[in-house]
Amino acid sequence: MASTHTPSNASDAPSDHRPLRVLNCTHRSHIGGAQRRIMWVAGPLRDAAIETQVAFPDDSHDEFAQELTAAGIEFLRAPMPPIRKSGVSVALFILTLPFVVAVFALAMARRRVDLVHVNGVTNLAPLLGALVARRRVVWHLNDTLTPRSFVRAVMPLMRLRAVRVVVAADAITERYGLVGRAAPVRTLPAPSPPDAGDGEPADVAAVGIPPDAPVIGFVGNIIEPKGCSDFIRAVDPVLRDRPDAHAVIIGGALNTQPRYATRFAEDVAAMACADRVHMLGARSDVPQWMRRMDVFVLASHTEACPIVLLEAMQAGVPCVATRVGDVERMLEGIPAPTVDPQDVPGLRKGIEHLLDLAPSSRAALSAAFRRRVHERYSLAAVAQAHLEVYRHACE
């Protein structure tokens, strides 16, 4: 059965003047970019008379539910079996789909939801539930790893009149075959995280890094598409050439790729400079670590609009990034090095270039990053984009 949480003031608004109610459905079971984006944008939307409710898998960690409760956001924990590559997973998904669709349809009617925001191309249960309940849908395509065969199979759903397709990055329109559609596809990017201010950077001495050592940073889940292995291959010769430099890896291992995480940890331990590579796991103080980094490396093989790059830009840390998703647009006109995915020598050159920047060039680059985030990816800018999409979808 689905479990719910409703703040005590959720129904204070008069029934004939109540805010627009949007059920934002995320299918990932870990706390990641999609979940945090919902919470960040919910506040500004509330000020615009749009009430955000959230649906997420009932097997998720309690951390997300606790954060939603603290933010005063109503939520629904529903059975949402993921689609994985195994035959058992696919069979379980198909067998339980009618039940889960019914759960969503009933919940939408009971909660008097006006609009359903579905995150992810494989997140079919709430999408179908919304169609059964005759609710309008904003289908937010932000997956870059879903097989194209699956995308083609669900393409007819994207053409329904009740469904408005939006993408997390312009680059996704081509991947999903949406270029040239009669109905325009709106880009709804991720916002930068709420500004953590200019507080103290992380205490690097606590993990064995000298206070004045150059720090090269990587932040991302320990899975192959994030380019973790490319990062250590690129940073290894840099550390050997610069005995004072240290590398920091922030990110947790996911249960989707446990073997890769184990192998990656073994590869790090086997590095000649392993004593200057610090695997810190998942952390809640990423902004503080960003402010202490001298170089940030985005080594991903695939992304849409990577929030972690926005975090680094907001912190003003010089970045080298792979040209994935909307990265080139995010960095357009800014002299930050970009390379093709899996270009390890290119990542190394980018790291060395940024470490050698003169103080004036470093300051100019930091200012350009912060200005770009403020202009295009601030909470206010992205919340306004959500507001326009929601209102247009309800017309």
C-alpha positions as MATLAB code, in Angstrom:
seq = 'MASTHTPSNASDAPSDHRPLRVLNCTHRSHIGGAQRRIMWVAGPLRDAAIETQVAFPDDSHDEFAQELTAAGIEFLRAPMPPIRKSGVSVALFILTLPFVVAVFALAMARRRVDLVHVNGVTNLAPLLGALVARRRVVWHLNDTLTPRSFVRAVMPLMRLRAVRVVVAADAITERYGLVGRAAPVRTLPAPSPPDAGDGEPADVAAVGIPPDAPVIGFVGNIIEPKGCSDFIRAVDPVLRDRPDAHAVIIGGALNTQPRYATRFAEDVAAMACADRVHMLGARSDVPQWMRRMDVFVLASHTEACPIVLLEAMQAGVPCVATRVGDVERMLEGIPAPTVDPQDVPGLRKGIEHLLDLAPSSRAALSAAFRRRVHERYSLAAVAQAHLEVYRHACE';
ca = [
       0.000    0.000    0.000;
       1.101    3.570   -0.587;
       2.017    5.641    2.444;
       1.443    9.369    2.677;
       2.387   12.401    4.659;
       0.306   15.570    4.724;
       1.384   18.740    6.539;
      -1.220   20.050    8.958;
      -1.690   23.209    6.897;
      -1.962   21.472    3.505;
      -5.652   22.295    3.079;
      -5.754   25.796    4.568;
      -6.512   27.394    1.218;
     -10.229   27.771    0.404;
     -11.431   25.120   -2.026;
     -12.481   27.674   -4.641;
      -9.190   29.598   -4.462;
      -6.741   26.813   -3.833;
      -3.314   26.786   -5.494;
      -2.508   24.706   -8.553;
      -1.560   21.254   -7.269;
       1.322   19.513   -9.020;
       2.344   15.941   -8.203;
       6.049   15.618   -9.002;
       6.948   11.950   -9.526;
      10.523   10.724   -9.255;
      11.379    7.058   -9.771;
      14.928    6.921   -8.486;
      15.446    5.232   -5.143;
      18.516    7.261   -4.121;
      18.714   10.931   -3.274;
      20.050   12.589   -6.389;
      19.682   15.582   -8.650;
      16.037   15.018   -9.565;
      14.945   14.812   -5.941;
      16.891   17.847   -4.810;
      15.676   19.901   -7.766;
      12.083   19.265   -6.660;
      12.782   20.527   -3.154;
      14.771   23.546   -4.304;
      12.081   24.720   -6.729;
       9.113   23.984   -4.459;
       9.633   27.122   -2.356;
       9.584   29.675   -5.195;
       6.640   27.844   -6.794;
       4.712   28.016   -3.525;
       5.132   31.783   -3.617;
       3.518   31.693   -7.093;
       0.476   29.736   -5.808;
       1.680   26.350   -7.059;
       1.669   23.582   -4.475;
       4.215   20.829   -5.022;
       3.481   17.295   -3.882;
       6.015   14.505   -4.391;
       5.707   10.809   -5.211;
       8.687    8.491   -4.926;
       9.406    4.751   -4.474;
       8.355    3.229   -1.168;
      11.692    1.396   -0.913;
      13.676    4.654   -0.904;
      15.814    5.666    2.017;
      14.037    7.681    4.699;
      16.396   10.617    4.122;
      14.280   12.012    1.275;
      11.056   11.701    3.280;
      12.702   13.485    6.205;
      13.879   16.336    3.978;
      10.419   16.700    2.438;
       8.806   16.753    5.873;
      11.231   19.438    7.043;
      10.337   21.488    3.951;
       6.590   21.083    4.580;
       6.045   19.236    1.303;
       3.283   16.620    1.084;
       4.446   13.274   -0.263;
       3.320    9.854   -1.410;
       5.458    6.727   -1.087;
       4.184    4.268   -3.669;
       5.296    0.860   -4.956;
       7.377    1.682   -8.047;
       9.403   -1.368   -9.177;
      12.319   -0.209  -11.342;
      12.973   -1.547  -14.825;
      16.363   -3.213  -14.830;
      18.125   -5.348  -17.411;
      17.230   -8.691  -15.823;
      14.265  -10.696  -17.068;
      12.933  -11.043  -13.522;
      12.911   -7.261  -13.103;
      11.069   -6.713  -16.382;
       8.511   -9.417  -15.533;
       7.922   -7.939  -12.074;
       7.446   -4.500  -13.581;
       4.883   -5.737  -16.109;
       2.954   -7.829  -13.574;
       2.690   -5.047  -11.004;
       2.129   -2.170  -13.435;
      -1.725   -2.297  -13.413;
      -1.784   -2.225   -9.605;
       0.710    0.678   -9.371;
      -1.154    2.641  -12.063;
      -4.370    2.228  -10.061;
      -2.602    3.406   -6.892;
      -1.472    6.567   -8.650;
      -4.815    7.253  -10.324;
      -6.672    6.968   -7.011;
      -4.101    9.090   -5.185;
      -4.339   11.824   -7.824;
      -8.106   11.931   -7.526;
      -8.053   11.902   -3.721;
      -5.444   14.645   -3.555;
      -7.227   16.732   -6.208;
      -4.034   16.946   -8.245;
      -4.303   19.256  -11.256;
      -1.071   18.391  -13.071;
       1.435   15.542  -12.916;
       5.143   16.165  -13.470;
       6.779   12.860  -14.406;
      10.578   12.658  -14.219;
      12.258   10.083  -16.457;
      11.353    8.221  -19.614;
      10.976    4.873  -17.798;
       8.699    6.290  -15.093;
       5.548    4.905  -16.704;
       3.317    4.097  -13.706;
       2.531    7.697  -12.666;
       2.309    8.731  -16.312;
      -0.314    6.088  -17.037;
      -2.013    6.789  -13.714;
      -2.352   10.435  -14.706;
      -3.875    9.488  -18.048;
      -6.356    7.144  -16.322;
      -7.253    9.926  -13.862;
      -7.561   12.383  -16.776;
      -4.842   14.684  -15.522;
      -2.533   16.754  -17.685;
       1.096   15.593  -17.744;
       4.452   17.305  -18.006;
       6.870   14.536  -19.013;
      10.398   15.591  -18.088;
      12.961   13.631  -20.099;
      16.270   13.611  -18.272;
      17.610   10.074  -18.812;
      20.671    9.632  -21.005;
      21.278    5.907  -20.450;
      17.884    4.452  -21.440;
      18.144    2.130  -24.488;
      16.860    3.732  -27.674;
      14.625    0.717  -28.280;
      12.671    1.560  -25.112;
      12.470    5.215  -26.125;
      10.997    4.230  -29.491;
       8.476    1.957  -27.776;
       7.089    4.755  -25.588;
       7.255    7.455  -28.270;
       3.474    7.222  -29.000;
       2.788    8.348  -25.421;
       4.775   11.525  -26.082;
       2.367   12.438  -28.877;
      -0.771   12.384  -26.727;
      -2.594   15.706  -26.359;
      -2.606   15.450  -22.560;
       1.186   15.086  -22.462;
       3.583   18.006  -22.745;
       7.187   16.925  -23.225;
      10.016   18.945  -21.699;
      13.716   18.104  -21.625;
      16.452   18.687  -19.075;
      18.876   19.795  -21.786;
      18.701   20.860  -25.403;
      20.990   17.961  -26.300;
      18.304   15.455  -25.267;
      15.905   16.536  -28.024;
      18.040   14.773  -30.612;
      18.563   11.654  -28.489;
      14.812   11.237  -28.104;
      13.983   12.010  -31.718;
      12.127   15.182  -30.787;
      13.790   17.506  -33.294;
      11.270   19.016  -35.701;
       8.174   18.101  -33.688;
       5.090   20.169  -34.504;
       4.674   20.987  -30.801;
       7.804   22.746  -29.483;
       9.742   20.969  -26.757;
      10.604   23.267  -23.850;
      13.939   22.926  -22.065;
      13.535   22.770  -18.293;
      17.083   22.700  -16.899;
      18.209   21.902  -13.394;
      18.671   24.859  -11.068;
      21.881   25.591   -9.264;
      21.688   24.540   -5.603;
      20.561   27.184   -3.106;
      23.540   29.458   -2.562;
      25.462   28.266    0.471;
      27.123   31.660    0.727;
      30.813   32.342    1.136;
      31.327   30.399    4.344;
      34.473   28.594    5.349;
      35.778   25.970    2.923;
      36.217   22.379    4.057;
      38.905   21.593    6.605;
      41.193   19.523    4.395;
      43.587   18.829    7.253;
      40.889   16.612    8.770;
      41.454   14.074    5.952;
      45.235   14.400    5.869;
      45.672   17.128    3.243;
      48.106   19.966    4.041;
      46.245   23.309    4.280;
      48.137   24.877    1.347;
      48.118   21.825   -0.975;
      46.532   22.106   -4.451;
      43.333   20.026   -4.479;
      41.897   18.386   -7.606;
      38.294   17.320   -7.055;
      35.777   14.872   -8.456;
      32.153   14.635   -7.266;
      29.803   11.924   -8.497;
      28.363    8.517   -7.766;
      30.875    5.722   -8.213;
      29.434    4.301  -11.427;
      31.065    3.879  -14.811;
      29.077    6.573  -16.713;
      30.413    9.241  -14.347;
      33.925    8.657  -15.699;
      35.450    7.866  -12.296;
      38.142    5.665  -13.843;
      38.957    8.333  -16.438;
      39.449   10.796  -13.599;
      42.041    8.712  -11.764;
      43.852    7.883  -15.010;
      44.033   11.606  -15.813;
      45.003   12.740  -12.320;
      47.632   10.024  -11.714;
      50.397   11.616  -13.849;
      49.482   15.062  -12.503;
      50.048   13.869   -8.940;
      53.336   12.218   -9.921;
      54.542   15.476  -11.500;
      53.322   17.619   -8.592;
      54.289   16.066   -5.236;
      52.354   18.729   -3.331;
      48.994   18.086   -5.069;
      46.159   15.932   -3.702;
      43.008   14.486   -5.301;
      39.619   14.207   -3.627;
      36.820   11.866   -4.737;
      33.389   12.554   -3.250;
      30.541   10.166   -4.005;
      28.927    6.970   -2.842;
      28.752    3.541   -4.417;
      25.335    2.570   -5.803;
      23.773   -0.877   -5.599;
      23.318   -0.784   -9.380;
      27.069   -1.192  -10.017;
      28.663   -2.785   -6.917;
      31.355   -4.619   -8.884;
      32.467   -1.453  -10.587;
      32.684    0.386   -7.246;
      34.805   -2.411   -5.773;
      37.104   -2.488   -8.792;
      37.418    1.290   -8.757;
      38.447    1.313   -5.081;
      41.066   -1.330   -5.870;
      42.388    0.753   -8.777;
      42.701    3.809   -6.537;
      44.551    1.787   -3.892;
      46.983    0.530   -6.564;
      47.940    4.049   -7.725;
      51.544    5.113   -7.162;
      50.259    8.216   -5.367;
      47.399    6.487   -3.549;
      48.366    8.220   -0.308;
      47.368   11.535   -1.939;
      44.029   10.311   -3.320;
      41.238   10.655   -0.773;
      37.974    8.755   -1.281;
      35.537   10.519    1.033;
      32.291    8.732    0.117;
      28.933   10.512   -0.016;
      28.967   13.787    1.921;
      26.556   16.552    2.829;
      29.211   19.303    2.740;
      29.922   19.296   -1.000;
      29.694   23.138   -1.330;
      32.374   23.527    1.340;
      34.620   21.065   -0.484;
      33.958   22.808   -3.790;
      35.181   26.076   -2.293;
      38.439   24.392   -1.272;
      39.162   22.762   -4.649;
      41.684   24.316   -7.006;
      40.331   22.320   -9.964;
      37.039   20.472  -10.435;
      36.797   17.678  -12.999;
      33.573   16.542  -14.676;
      34.615   13.326  -16.447;
      31.140   11.973  -17.278;
      30.464    9.866  -20.363;
      26.874   11.085  -20.485;
      24.812   13.772  -18.717;
      21.891   16.088  -19.354;
      22.313   19.288  -17.324;
      24.750   18.208  -14.588;
      23.933   19.834  -11.258;
      27.409   19.015   -9.968;
      28.919   21.298  -12.623;
      26.533   24.055  -11.542;
      27.674   23.521   -7.947;
      31.290   23.908   -9.007;
      30.524   27.006  -11.087;
      28.587   28.551   -8.212;
      31.570   27.924   -5.935;
      33.796   29.609   -8.508;
      36.177   26.657   -8.801;
      37.960   26.344  -12.190;
      36.471   23.395  -14.103;
      37.498   21.023  -16.858;
      34.536   19.089  -18.271;
      33.635   16.555  -20.893;
      31.378   17.766  -23.703;
      28.236   15.889  -22.690;
      24.612   17.009  -22.604;
      24.346   20.780  -22.279;
      27.861   21.280  -20.908;
      29.036   23.276  -23.924;
      26.020   25.572  -23.629;
      26.547   25.922  -19.877;
      30.153   26.997  -20.468;
      29.558   28.903  -23.716;
      31.870   31.904  -23.996;
      33.769   31.011  -20.798;
      37.437   29.987  -21.210;
      37.097   26.683  -19.369;
      38.668   23.615  -21.019;
      36.271   21.005  -22.406;
      37.158   17.632  -23.921;
      35.403   14.712  -25.559;
      34.097   11.958  -23.257;
      36.778    9.390  -22.315;
      39.579   11.703  -23.513;
      41.944   11.007  -20.603;
      44.934   12.938  -22.042;
      42.608   15.904  -22.632;
      41.397   15.810  -19.024;
      45.017   15.731  -17.845;
      45.934   18.754  -19.980;
      42.881   20.613  -18.721;
      43.792   19.904  -15.090;
      47.374   21.073  -15.621;
      46.228   24.200  -17.438;
      43.908   25.197  -14.594;
      46.492   24.468  -11.894;
      48.899   26.818  -13.708;
      46.447   29.724  -14.016;
      47.675   33.099  -12.846;
      45.700   34.498   -9.882;
      44.096   37.177  -12.062;
      42.962   34.608  -14.660;
      41.620   32.348  -11.914;
      39.632   35.221  -10.420;
      38.189   36.180  -13.823;
      37.170   32.581  -14.520;
      35.510   32.283  -11.102;
      33.564   35.492  -11.677;
      32.399   34.308  -15.124;
      31.160   31.015  -13.648;
      29.174   32.719  -10.897;
      27.685   35.221  -13.333;
      26.524   32.431  -15.685;
      24.864   30.506  -12.856;
      23.063   33.629  -11.645;
      21.815   34.563  -15.111;
      20.640   31.174  -16.393;
      20.412   28.648  -13.575;
      19.359   30.491  -10.435;
      16.413   29.144   -8.468;
      14.370   32.159   -9.523;
      15.103   31.634  -13.229;
      14.385   27.901  -13.205;
      11.284   28.301  -11.012;
       9.943   30.818  -13.535;
      10.552   28.266  -16.305;
       8.611   25.656  -14.291;
       5.799   28.142  -13.747;
       5.500   28.844  -17.485;
       5.563   25.147  -18.370;
       2.904   24.275  -15.792;
       0.563   27.067  -16.793;
       0.951   26.300  -20.483;
       0.300   22.598  -19.854;
      -2.969   23.454  -18.089;
      -4.318   25.647  -20.895;
];
